Amino acid sequence: MSKSEKVTIASAVMVFACFCWTLLATENGDRIESSARRSYVFATFLKSDDIRLQIMGDTEVVLTGTVSEWSHRALAEEASGATPRVYFVFSQV
């Protein structure tokens, strides 16, 4: 196998790995968001608030939007942080 064939195969493998990683990150982000939205706190106390969750990478959540009461901000932060695989919550609420 020539050097150019090895480089081509290595490049193809790297592109495939990046594609799979992107799909996995998107799937994990969807899981994190749906898990947070299904939580008791979101379903009960935050259902009338306009809170958007943006998943950054696999472990970070950025909260944006508005809440009807100041205490709901803390509830949203705690509920998002309690979601599995979330290590950082950045609140811009």
Order of alpha helices (4+ residues) and beta strands (2+ residues): alpha-alpha-beta-beta-alpha-beta
